[in-house]
Amino acid sequence: MTTGTARRAEVPHFLRIERLGRRDYGETLALQTARRDAVLAGAPDHLLLVEHLPVITIGRGGDERHVLRRSAPVVRVNRGGDVTYHGPGQLVGYPILDLARRGADVHRYLRELESMLIDVAGAFGVRAERCPGRTGVWIGNDKLAAIGVGVRRWVTMHGFAINVADVRDAFAAIVPCGLADSGVTSLSAASARTIDLGAVEQAVCEAFRARFGYTVAEQAEA
């Protein structure tokens, strides 16, 4: 009899990318869960890309006091990290990956996500970097992209959010990631020009495939 683990190991190095457009957070969370269950059953890895309607999410152990003003629905979710905001002008990515195929190393996965996002920023002439001791991608003391993941039986959920448009006013309603001593920025603010979200979405598709070594990627529109 073939075990579930064996079936998962037999899946080719294939990535399915789903571009969801603008969606409600709860709807997308349900889709993440369905895709995770499929990957656990042996389906290929997935990458969901979405622009959310305004929402504030709080990770495991996050402090609700970091929500300064309930400017959008507040949802507690099963991911790492503290408080963050998602909304128009921000591209959110939810990789549903089987880390058992990648050495079962969550720390390495987080660093690969950071490297991928640094690659994306570079594609628009923006120099971003890591900040020692703080997950995410930064420009100086301002966060460009946030990362928060959840892992069940080595399959990931949740993921990353990169600010494309200037979303500083929206982030003023929270203490982003619980870090009162830092700010937020965006590709548009950092480059002093308007960056198209669709162009960033395409750059993420290309950088993700290259950074994670997929040989085949299939894209599906919303």
Order of alpha helices (4+ residues) and beta strands (2+ residues): alpha-beta-alpha-beta-beta-beta-beta-beta-alpha-beta-beta-beta-beta-alpha-beta-alpha-alpha-beta
